[in-house]
Amino acid sequence: MNIPYTISSLRQKGLTQTQIGGAIGRTQTSVSDMEAGKAGVKRPTESVVRGLKKLAAKHGVRTEPPAPPP
């Protein structure tokens, strides 16, 4: 899972960092740091991954960027 990409995709769907944080049990600041790739992206907790996957499925967003064309 690409956490910064997933969070950015959720934000493009209209969710705020505060809403995302509430859904995954983290603060807005933590979500901001994850979106920027500053924290929690190399070894995320299982609850963060599970929460983001659930939100991504609910809002129809990908958890990985599309592969570049050959």
Rosetta constraint file for C-alpha pairs under 8 A:
AtomPair CA 1 CA 6 HARMONIC 7.76 0.50
AtomPair CA 1 CA 49 HARMONIC 7.59 0.50
AtomPair CA 1 CA 63 HARMONIC 5.46 0.50
AtomPair CA 1 CA 64 HARMONIC 5.93 0.50
AtomPair CA 2 CA 6 HARMONIC 6.09 0.50
AtomPair CA 2 CA 41 HARMONIC 7.77 0.50
AtomPair CA 2 CA 63 HARMONIC 5.85 0.50
AtomPair CA 2 CA 64 HARMONIC 5.30 0.50
AtomPair CA 2 CA 65 HARMONIC 7.66 0.50
AtomPair CA 3 CA 7 HARMONIC 6.12 0.50
AtomPair CA 3 CA 34 HARMONIC 6.81 0.50
AtomPair CA 3 CA 35 HARMONIC 6.87 0.50
AtomPair CA 3 CA 41 HARMONIC 6.06 0.50
AtomPair CA 3 CA 49 HARMONIC 8.00 0.50
AtomPair CA 3 CA 52 HARMONIC 7.95 0.50
AtomPair CA 3 CA 63 HARMONIC 7.20 0.50
AtomPair CA 4 CA 8 HARMONIC 6.09 0.50
AtomPair CA 4 CA 34 HARMONIC 5.92 0.50
AtomPair CA 4 CA 35 HARMONIC 4.12 0.50
AtomPair CA 4 CA 36 HARMONIC 6.39 0.50
AtomPair CA 4 CA 37 HARMONIC 6.03 0.50
AtomPair CA 4 CA 41 HARMONIC 7.53 0.50
AtomPair CA 5 CA 9 HARMONIC 6.05 0.50
AtomPair CA 5 CA 35 HARMONIC 7.30 0.50
AtomPair CA 5 CA 63 HARMONIC 6.74 0.50
AtomPair CA 5 CA 64 HARMONIC 6.59 0.50
AtomPair CA 5 CA 65 HARMONIC 6.74 0.50
AtomPair CA 6 CA 10 HARMONIC 6.21 0.50
AtomPair CA 6 CA 52 HARMONIC 7.31 0.50
AtomPair CA 6 CA 56 HARMONIC 7.12 0.50
AtomPair CA 6 CA 61 HARMONIC 7.32 0.50
AtomPair CA 6 CA 62 HARMONIC 6.53 0.50
AtomPair CA 6 CA 63 HARMONIC 4.86 0.50
AtomPair CA 6 CA 64 HARMONIC 6.90 0.50
AtomPair CA 7 CA 11 HARMONIC 6.17 0.50
AtomPair CA 7 CA 20 HARMONIC 7.82 0.50
AtomPair CA 7 CA 31 HARMONIC 7.82 0.50
AtomPair CA 7 CA 34 HARMONIC 7.95 0.50
AtomPair CA 7 CA 35 HARMONIC 5.84 0.50
AtomPair CA 7 CA 52 HARMONIC 7.77 0.50
AtomPair CA 8 CA 12 HARMONIC 6.23 0.50
AtomPair CA 8 CA 35 HARMONIC 6.58 0.50
AtomPair CA 9 CA 13 HARMONIC 6.53 0.50
AtomPair CA 9 CA 61 HARMONIC 6.24 0.50
AtomPair CA 9 CA 62 HARMONIC 7.37 0.50
AtomPair CA 10 CA 14 HARMONIC 6.78 0.50
AtomPair CA 10 CA 15 HARMONIC 5.85 0.50
AtomPair CA 10 CA 55 HARMONIC 7.83 0.50
AtomPair CA 10 CA 56 HARMONIC 6.87 0.50
AtomPair CA 10 CA 59 HARMONIC 7.29 0.50
AtomPair CA 10 CA 61 HARMONIC 6.75 0.50
AtomPair CA 11 CA 15 HARMONIC 4.71 0.50
AtomPair CA 11 CA 16 HARMONIC 5.96 0.50
AtomPair CA 11 CA 17 HARMONIC 7.33 0.50
AtomPair CA 13 CA 59 HARMONIC 7.33 0.50
AtomPair CA 15 CA 19 HARMONIC 6.10 0.50
AtomPair CA 15 CA 20 HARMONIC 6.65 0.50
AtomPair CA 16 CA 20 HARMONIC 6.27 0.50
AtomPair CA 17 CA 21 HARMONIC 5.94 0.50
AtomPair CA 17 CA 28 HARMONIC 5.22 0.50
AtomPair CA 17 CA 31 HARMONIC 5.89 0.50
AtomPair CA 17 CA 32 HARMONIC 6.63 0.50
AtomPair CA 18 CA 22 HARMONIC 6.09 0.50
AtomPair CA 18 CA 27 HARMONIC 6.76 0.50
AtomPair CA 18 CA 28 HARMONIC 4.64 0.50
AtomPair CA 18 CA 31 HARMONIC 7.77 0.50
AtomPair CA 19 CA 23 HARMONIC 6.31 0.50
AtomPair CA 20 CA 24 HARMONIC 6.34 0.50
AtomPair CA 20 CA 28 HARMONIC 7.76 0.50
AtomPair CA 20 CA 31 HARMONIC 7.26 0.50
AtomPair CA 21 CA 25 HARMONIC 5.65 0.50
AtomPair CA 21 CA 26 HARMONIC 4.46 0.50
AtomPair CA 21 CA 27 HARMONIC 5.14 0.50
AtomPair CA 21 CA 28 HARMONIC 5.50 0.50
AtomPair CA 21 CA 30 HARMONIC 7.53 0.50
AtomPair CA 21 CA 31 HARMONIC 5.94 0.50
AtomPair CA 22 CA 26 HARMONIC 6.17 0.50
AtomPair CA 22 CA 27 HARMONIC 7.03 0.50
AtomPair CA 23 CA 51 HARMONIC 6.62 0.50
AtomPair CA 23 CA 55 HARMONIC 7.73 0.50
AtomPair CA 24 CA 47 HARMONIC 6.93 0.50
AtomPair CA 24 CA 48 HARMONIC 5.65 0.50
AtomPair CA 24 CA 51 HARMONIC 4.86 0.50
AtomPair CA 24 CA 52 HARMONIC 6.75 0.50
AtomPair CA 25 CA 48 HARMONIC 7.65 0.50
AtomPair CA 26 CA 30 HARMONIC 6.10 0.50
AtomPair CA 26 CA 31 HARMONIC 6.83 0.50
AtomPair CA 27 CA 31 HARMONIC 6.40 0.50
AtomPair CA 28 CA 32 HARMONIC 6.11 0.50
AtomPair CA 29 CA 33 HARMONIC 6.21 0.50
AtomPair CA 30 CA 34 HARMONIC 6.15 0.50
AtomPair CA 30 CA 39 HARMONIC 7.49 0.50
AtomPair CA 31 CA 35 HARMONIC 6.02 0.50
AtomPair CA 32 CA 36 HARMONIC 6.20 0.50
AtomPair CA 33 CA 37 HARMONIC 6.12 0.50
AtomPair CA 33 CA 38 HARMONIC 4.98 0.50
AtomPair CA 33 CA 39 HARMONIC 5.41 0.50
AtomPair CA 33 CA 40 HARMONIC 7.78 0.50
AtomPair CA 34 CA 38 HARMONIC 5.82 0.50
AtomPair CA 34 CA 39 HARMONIC 5.15 0.50
AtomPair CA 34 CA 40 HARMONIC 5.74 0.50
AtomPair CA 34 CA 41 HARMONIC 6.13 0.50
AtomPair CA 37 CA 41 HARMONIC 6.24 0.50
AtomPair CA 40 CA 44 HARMONIC 4.88 0.50
AtomPair CA 40 CA 45 HARMONIC 7.67 0.50
AtomPair CA 44 CA 48 HARMONIC 6.39 0.50
AtomPair CA 44 CA 49 HARMONIC 6.70 0.50
AtomPair CA 45 CA 49 HARMONIC 6.49 0.50
AtomPair CA 46 CA 50 HARMONIC 5.98 0.50
AtomPair CA 47 CA 51 HARMONIC 5.89 0.50
AtomPair CA 48 CA 52 HARMONIC 6.06 0.50
AtomPair CA 49 CA 53 HARMONIC 6.09 0.50
AtomPair CA 50 CA 54 HARMONIC 6.21 0.50
AtomPair CA 51 CA 55 HARMONIC 6.24 0.50
AtomPair CA 52 CA 56 HARMONIC 5.93 0.50
AtomPair CA 53 CA 57 HARMONIC 6.13 0.50
AtomPair CA 53 CA 63 HARMONIC 7.14 0.50
AtomPair CA 54 CA 58 HARMONIC 6.16 0.50
AtomPair CA 55 CA 59 HARMONIC 6.12 0.50
AtomPair CA 56 CA 60 HARMONIC 5.70 0.50
AtomPair CA 56 CA 61 HARMONIC 4.86 0.50
AtomPair CA 56 CA 62 HARMONIC 6.42 0.50
AtomPair CA 56 CA 63 HARMONIC 6.83 0.50
AtomPair CA 57 CA 61 HARMONIC 6.41 0.50
AtomPair CA 57 CA 62 HARMONIC 7.92 0.50
